[in-house]
């Protein structure tokens, strides 16, 4: 293995940990039996307590905070953040109106700051190590939200932040469906990423140079993931999924087919063939693969061949 490849880390992450028992079971199964290395916890999710207990039982699963600032449950009660949530305490599934509110309403920004702080504090109360930070629908890349998240990420000791930067050309090569929508989405997030990456560099937080999953969210098929793995450059990268053992409930997931991908023997063989270095944000932030025990079997975080062979 070349020095460049041994220093590059591939994170395989699952979002929405704690959203439902079906998602929790899928994440733990994908970690124990498949290629999953980390998960992002929706700390106020309906099954968050169960997810925390499962994470404690599986300490090799890196766990980050999946900040919710749109389309999901808040930690604070509705009377503390009335500009942000409905009477049941949920953010609406309305990223553009909420984004405008965060940008132009001083009161909304104050409430948002309090809510984000509360989400970090509740995560810290679990006793879990904070691996990384990302967010539902990538709302953390909104400039106002990102500044608040970055401040708390530093305060609470996060190792890294997901900065969305998918590979448009690779996505087009695989599938031209929705080409214009992919172009617009990529352009918007590329602009947002410039500022986010500067903030991460100043703060010393790790960030993958590429994130795969954004342009195929909720439909990460085995064929697409194999295509990505075949073309993956020798850089730090993250591939993220929305697995579940339940039914598919929305176009963006969760999707039981994505659990099948994480458990796929073909995906395992592709990872082994490329000698990809599976890891977590803690490994990426170190600049090299750190020496430590993995699953109680290794004296260093293994490359994919050794890790998958050990299962």
ChimeraX attribute file (.defattr): number of C-alpha atoms within 10 A of each C-alpha:
attribute: neighborCount
match mode: 1-to-1
recipient: residues
	/A:1	9
	/A:2	8
	/A:3	8
	/A:4	10
	/A:5	16
	/A:6	17
	/A:7	17
	/A:8	23
	/A:9	27
	/A:10	27
	/A:11	27
	/A:12	22
	/A:13	27
	/A:14	30
	/A:15	25
	/A:16	28
	/A:17	34
	/A:18	27
	/A:19	22
	/A:20	19
	/A:21	18
	/A:22	18
	/A:23	27
	/A:24	27
	/A:25	20
	/A:26	23
	/A:27	34
	/A:28	22
	/A:29	18
	/A:30	25
	/A:31	23
	/A:32	17
	/A:33	14
	/A:34	21
	/A:35	25
	/A:36	27
	/A:37	22
	/A:38	27
	/A:39	31
	/A:40	25
	/A:41	30
	/A:42	28
	/A:43	30
	/A:44	21
	/A:45	20
	/A:46	14
	/A:47	19
	/A:48	20
	/A:49	14
	/A:50	18
	/A:51	26
	/A:52	21
	/A:53	12
	/A:54	17
	/A:55	21
	/A:56	14
	/A:57	11
	/A:58	14
	/A:59	13
	/A:60	17
	/A:61	23
	/A:62	24
	/A:63	27
	/A:64	29
	/A:65	27
	/A:66	27
	/A:67	28
	/A:68	28
	/A:69	28
	/A:70	24
	/A:71	15
	/A:72	18
	/A:73	22
	/A:74	27
	/A:75	21
	/A:76	19
	/A:77	16
	/A:78	17
	/A:79	11
	/A:80	13
	/A:81	22
	/A:82	14
	/A:83	19
	/A:84	23
	/A:85	22
	/A:86	16
	/A:87	10
	/A:88	10
	/A:89	19
	/A:90	20
	/A:91	22
	/A:92	16
	/A:93	13
	/A:94	10
	/A:95	17
	/A:96	11
	/A:97	11
	/A:98	20
	/A:99	17
	/A:100	11
	/A:101	16
	/A:102	23
	/A:103	15
	/A:104	12
	/A:105	12
	/A:106	11
	/A:107	15
	/A:108	18
	/A:109	20
	/A:110	13
	/A:111	18
	/A:112	20
	/A:113	17
	/A:114	16
	/A:115	22
	/A:116	21
	/A:117	20
	/A:118	16
	/A:119	22
	/A:120	22
	/A:121	15
	/A:122	14
	/A:123	23
	/A:124	15
	/A:125	9
	/A:126	14
	/A:127	10
	/A:128	16
	/A:129	16
	/A:130	24
	/A:131	22
	/A:132	26
	/A:133	25
	/A:134	24
	/A:135	25
	/A:136	18
	/A:137	18
	/A:138	20
	/A:139	20
	/A:140	26
	/A:141	22
	/A:142	19
	/A:143	17
	/A:144	17
	/A:145	21
	/A:146	22
	/A:147	17
	/A:148	17
	/A:149	23
	/A:150	21
	/A:151	13
	/A:152	19
	/A:153	24
	/A:154	15
	/A:155	10
	/A:156	16
	/A:157	14
	/A:158	21
	/A:159	24
	/A:160	27
	/A:161	26
	/A:162	26
	/A:163	27
	/A:164	25
	/A:165	24
	/A:166	24
	/A:167	17
	/A:168	18
	/A:169	12
	/A:170	15
	/A:171	20
	/A:172	15
	/A:173	9
	/A:174	13
	/A:175	12
	/A:176	11
	/A:177	10
	/A:178	10
	/A:179	13
	/A:180	10
	/A:181	11
	/A:182	19
	/A:183	14
	/A:184	11
	/A:185	14
	/A:186	19
	/A:187	14
	/A:188	10
	/A:189	18
	/A:190	16
	/A:191	12
	/A:192	18
	/A:193	19
	/A:194	12
	/A:195	16
	/A:196	23
	/A:197	20
	/A:198	11
	/A:199	16
	/A:200	18
	/A:201	11
	/A:202	8
	/A:203	14
	/A:204	13
	/A:205	23
	/A:206	24
	/A:207	24
	/A:208	25
	/A:209	15
	/A:210	20
	/A:211	22
	/A:212	25
	/A:213	22
	/A:214	24
	/A:215	22
	/A:216	17
	/A:217	18
	/A:218	22
	/A:219	20
	/A:220	26
	/A:221	18
	/A:222	18
	/A:223	13
	/A:224	18
	/A:225	21
	/A:226	18
	/A:227	17
	/A:228	18
	/A:229	17
	/A:230	13
	/A:231	11
	/A:232	18
	/A:233	12
	/A:234	17
	/A:235	16
	/A:236	25
	/A:237	25
	/A:238	27
	/A:239	21
	/A:240	23
	/A:241	29
	/A:242	27
	/A:243	31
	/A:244	28
	/A:245	21
	/A:246	15
	/A:247	13
	/A:248	16
	/A:249	10
	/A:250	9
	/A:251	10
	/A:252	15
	/A:253	21
	/A:254	27
	/A:255	25
	/A:256	21
	/A:257	21
	/A:258	26
	/A:259	25
	/A:260	19
	/A:261	24
	/A:262	29
	/A:263	20
	/A:264	17
	/A:265	14
	/A:266	15
	/A:267	21
	/A:268	19
	/A:269	15
	/A:270	19
	/A:271	22
	/A:272	18
	/A:273	13
	/A:274	17
	/A:275	17
	/A:276	23
	/A:277	26
	/A:278	26
	/A:279	28
	/A:280	28
	/A:281	30
	/A:282	21
	/A:283	23
	/A:284	24
	/A:285	19
	/A:286	12
	/A:287	13
	/A:288	15
	/A:289	22
	/A:290	16
	/A:291	12
	/A:292	12
	/A:293	13
	/A:294	15
	/A:295	16
	/A:296	8
	/A:297	11
	/A:298	14
	/A:299	12
	/A:300	12
	/A:301	21
	/A:302	22
	/A:303	20
	/A:304	23
	/A:305	18
	/A:306	14
	/A:307	18
	/A:308	18
	/A:309	9
	/A:310	11
	/A:311	9
